[in-house]
């Protein structure tokens, strides 16, 4: 009998988690499919445990509250692999609303299209008006625009098959185990803004010859909290994104001096462009160039050598 474990890593976001669990409780599930929800508590100091315990009393499936003491998102993801009862894993964030069709669509992708991994669209959900400067790259960074691939089910080609949105994808447990799970040196630790644990996992999944299917029925809405709409956050996010790209795709050796000079010159040009737009009164265009500048800076100043994988 097929089954799936839905894994929700969380850190001090109890009220968001409460609404996420309410959404998951409304999922449609086919007869003969077992499922469970794993709340992976990453050293929360709020009332996350109480929220999970209360939800378990009336939930349509088992809800388990599990504490992962190693701090970091990917430690939580890996703990989910170890704890999961079932042969499929679904990874969801703690601040989302899930389409009722998620489970049915996931198993359609597995059974009818031979999916080893299933990606779904992520739609931004704003609980306050979006500031006018959140456009272009700034909007793309927080809205997971890469995840939206149309209205048709499709087996993803190799060039995009690694694009697994960490807040919304599923994978066969055996595949996750064969890939040795997620790289604990990538993605968020506390308030840090490194990312890429999901993309790194996807790259290794594709390299191993596994199949990724996009299913529009596996959609979620992802809450964009007010903090993520502020300029300080977006600046930090852009720098962190550049650092992530260097860690994942950068050369193992440092840039030669000539290349470093070219890169820094490019950053200076971008920065001057941001200043020019600001002087012309084009605030949105100026901030967009500032974001591009910070991403480029994060890339070139980050050491390309990855930390060794540490597994919990």
N, C-alpha and C positions, 0 to 999 in steps of 0.2 A: 504494500500500500504506500503510495507516494506521500511525502510530507515535506514541510518547509518550516524553517526556524527564521523568524523575523528578528533581526539584531539591531538594537538601538543603543549605540554608545552615547553617554550623556555626562555632562559636567556642570552641576549647579544651575540647571534650567528647569526646575521642577514644574513651574506653572506652564511653560511651553510643553513639557513632556505630558502633562495632564491632558491637554487638548489633542496632542498627537495620538495618545492612546485612545481617546474617545473616537477619533477618526478611524483608527485601525480596527476598533471593535465593530465598525459598520461594514467591514469588508464582506463581499459575497464569497462564499467558498463552495466548491463542488462537493457532492457526496463522495465519500471514499478518500478524501484528502485530509490528512492530519496537519495541524499547524500549532505553533507556539510563538510566544513573544519573549525575547530575552532583553531585559533592561540592563545594560552593562554600565554600572555606576563607577565612574572613574574618580574615586575619592571625593564624592560630593559632600559638601558640608551643609547643604540645605535640606529640604524635606523630600528629596527624591525617593528615598526608601518608602516613606509613607504613601506617596502617590502610587508607586508600583504595587504596594501591598493592598491598597484600597481598590485599585483597578482589578486586581486578581479575583476579588470577591464576586464580580458579576461578569467577567469577560467571557466571550464565547469559546476561548481556548485557554491553555495554561499560560500564565504570565510569571516569569521567574526574574527575581531581582538578584543580580550577581555583582559583587564588588571586585573591580580590577585595580590593584594597588599601584601598578606601574603606570605612571602618568603619561598620557599621550593617546591620541585618537586611534592610532594603529595598534597599540597594545589592546585597546578595547575591541577593535575589529578581530584581532587574532584570538582573544579570549572567547569571542562568539563562535569561532570555528571549533574550538576545543569543547565548548559546552553544548553545542547544538545537538539535539536528538535526531534530527532528520537529515535526509540526503540532499536537501536544497537549502541554500542560505539567501535571505533577503536583507540587504543593508539599507536602513532608513535613518534619517536624522531625527533629532528630538523636537524639531520645530516645523513640522510639515502637516499637510492634509493630504490623505491618500485617496485616489480615485477608488470607488467601491469595486471596480472591475480588476483591481491589481492582481489578486491571486489567480483569478480565472485566466487573465491575459498571460501571466507568467507561465502557467502550465500549457497554455496554447502554444506559446513560443517554444517550449521544451518538447512537447509531444508532436507538434505538427511541423516544426522547422528544425528540429535537432539542436536546439540551443544548448551550449555549455554555460553561457552567460546571457543575461537579458538586461538591456538598458531601457529606461523609460524617460519620457520628457519631464523637465522640471520647469514649472512656471512660477515666476516671482509673485509673491503676495505682499503687497505693501499695506501696512496699517496706519500710514500717514502719507500725506502728499509727497511725491518724489521731488526733491530740490531740482531747480533748473540746471545745475551743473552736473547732475548725474546722467550723463549721456555718453555715447561712444564707448571708449574702453572702460570707463568707470562703471557704466551700466553692465557691460559684458562680464566684468569681474564678479559681480554679485548676483547675476541673474541666470547663470548656467546656460547661456544662449546656445552653446555647442550641443546641448542635450536634445534640442528640438529638431527632429529630422523628418517632419511631415506627418501625414495622416495614414500612411500605409505601413503594414508590417514588412520588415526588410531584414535580410541577412546582410550585415554590415561588411563592406569591403575592408581589406586589411588596413588601408590608410586611415580609417576612422573607427575600426573595431575596438581599439583600445580606449575609446572615449566613454568610460564608465563613470557617470556622476556619482560621487561617493555617497550622496544623500539619497540615492534611488537606483539601486541595481540589484540583481540576483545572480547567483552562480551555483553550480553543482558543488557540493561539499568536497567530493573527491578531487575535483579540479583545484579548488582552493588549497587543499592539503598538498597536492602534487606540486604546486607552485611555492610551497613553504610560506603561504599566507602573505601578509603585508609587511613592507619594510618599516620597521619601527623608527628609523631615523628620519622618515618623511612624515609630513602632515602635522597637525596642530598638537602642541604640548603646552597646556595652560593657555596663556594669552598669546603665544607665538603664532605667526601667520605663515609659516611654511605650509605648503600644500603638496599635492602630487602623489600621495599614497595610492589613491584610486587609479590614476593614470599609469603609475609604475606597475601596479598589479595588472592593469589591462595590457600594457606592452608585453609583459612576460606571458600573459595568457595567449596573446596573438602569436608570439614567437614560438610557443609550444604547439601551435596548430589548432587551437580550440576555436569554436564558432560563437560569435556574438550576434544576437538578434535584437533589433529595436522593435518594441511593441508600444504603439501609442496608448493602449489601454492600461499600461503600467505607469500612468502619469501621477505626479504629485504637484501640490502647490507648496512652495518653500517660503516661509515667512522671512521678510527682509526687515529686521528690527531697526529702530531709529539710529542706533549706534553705527550701523553699516552704511548709513546715508550721510555720514559726516566726512568732511575733508580729511581730518587727521586719520580716521580709520582707513579711508580709501588710499591715502598716501602710504600708510604702512602695508596695506594689502598689495599695492603695486610693487613696492620694493620686495616684499616677500615672494611675490609671483616671479619676479626676475631671478631671485636667489634660487627658487625651486627649479626653474628651467635650467639654470646652470648646473645644479646638483644632478639633475636627471639626464640632461642631454649634452652638457658641456664636455669639452675635451678633458682628458685626464691630466694633461700637462698645462701649466700656466701659459697664458698668451705670451708670445714673444713681444719684446719692447715695441717694435714698429706697429704691431697689431693693437697693442694696448693704447698707444697714442691715437690711432685711428678711432678706436672705440670711444675714448674719452672726448675726442674732438666731436664725435657724433652726439654724445650726451650734451656737450656744450651747445651745439647747434639747436638741439631740441629745447634745451632750457631757454635759450635766447628767443626761440619761436614762441614759447609760452609767455615770456615777458612782453614780446611785441604784441601778441593778441590782447594781453591785459591792458597795455597802453592804448590800444585801439578800442577799448571798451567791450571786447568780445570775451566775456567771462567764461562761458561754457567751453569755447575753443581753447582758451588759455589753460583751463584746468585739464582738459583732455590731453594737451601736450605735456603738461606737468606730470600726469599719470604715466605717459609714455616715457618721459625722462627718468622717472624714479624706477620704472621696471627695468630700463636699460642699465641704470646704475647698479641696481641689485644684482643684475646678471654679471657685470664685469668685475665687481669687487668681491664676489663670493668665490671661495675656494672650490674648484670642481671636484675635488676628491670626496667621494661618498663615504659616510661612516659605514663600518661593517654592519651587516644585518644582525640584530639581536632578537632572538625569539623568546617569547615568554613561555 
